[in-house]
Amino acid sequence: MLSGCGIDLARQGAELSALSLLRWATPERLAREKPTPERQELARFLEQHGLGVLVLAEGPSLTAVIGVGVGASRRPYTYPQVTQLLELASIMESALERAHFSAKVQHAEQLATVGLLGASMAHEIRNPLVSIKTFVQLLPTHYQDPAFREKFFRLIGSEVSRIDQLTEQLLDLSAPRTYAATRQSLHAVLQSSLDLVTAKAAAQGVEVRTGFAAEPDAVYTDAAAARQVMLNLCFNAIQAVEAHESAERWIRIATRKTAAGVEMTVTDSGPGIAPEMQQRLFQPFQTTKSSGFGLGLAICRDILANLGATITVDPSVPAAGATFRVVFPCQASSS
């Protein structure tokens, strides 16, 4: 169903079928041309809603329809006027198509990030399950021991909460989001996702170092957006270290206060960024990895730009790793 301004146009209806073939329709055009049942339905639709012209622009996945009422002068719309409406409909369809594609790509990137966590998260969830299983097996023979029962009930609660927290973080990451900046403690936001990073890094034999030095750490951002950006940068860093032959295998997440706001840095001990990639690093479809579409950094840049934050990368130094810097504003946007 296509709708707007209280007018509904059935997607499988005769009116849209006729309009798809004609691309534009006015009462005068429909009166001149050979009538068909579909065109007659379209003519009745125009009359019923007081429309003087209806135009259509179809894209790969979206359709834009523009209708304009009969003018006060009752004069028929001219072909140049119809052409202008067709161009407007085409522009609207293209803009909606890009927005639709952008939203789908962002969600796909989120799901890809969730996929990267699969094996390491299974390991993290298995640990508390093993503890619970062990205590359940011991419970029949130790039930009369009050100290054992107390320890058992305390452990069950904490381990179930641990599993619940991990699964909630995965679900939160995979859900499509509309971001809005509010006052947040950046350290609390980063800490809430540190378990996910540590789990992924441990599975690859990579050490996670932290240095949360910003004081105060209050920023204006969206917590889900900040987590997604942090995870994307950290997972990229882990992959860079994993692919690099070096005795040093670590990534570091740090914060500090700057004149522009609170800066978060993600640094790794990987091979660094090739100079030819430096200038186009945040453009879509730029990647040196064998998998993925190279959309992660471009999506991070767009998310941060909408929240008044910035992301940059330090100049390339061969074999010296990479450092990404994200600056979050400390004041609410005035726009």
Secondary structure, 3 states (H helix, E strand, C coil): CEEECCEEECCCCHHHHHHHHHCEECHHHHHHCCCCHHHHHHHHHHHHCCEEEEEEEECCCCEEEEEEECCCCCCCCCHHHHHHHHHHHHHHHHHHHHHHHHHHHHHHHHHHHHHHCHHHHHHHHHHHHHHHHHHHHHHHHHCCCHHHHHHHHHHHHHHHHHHHHHHHHHHHHHCCCCCCCEEEEHHHHHHHHHHHHHHHHHHCCCEEEEEECCCCCEEEECHHHHHHHHHHHHHHHHHHHHCCCCCCCEEEEEEEEECCEEEEEEEECCCCCCHHHHCCCCCCCCCCCCCCCCCHHHHHHHHHHHCCCEEEECCCCCCCCCEEEEEECCCCCCC
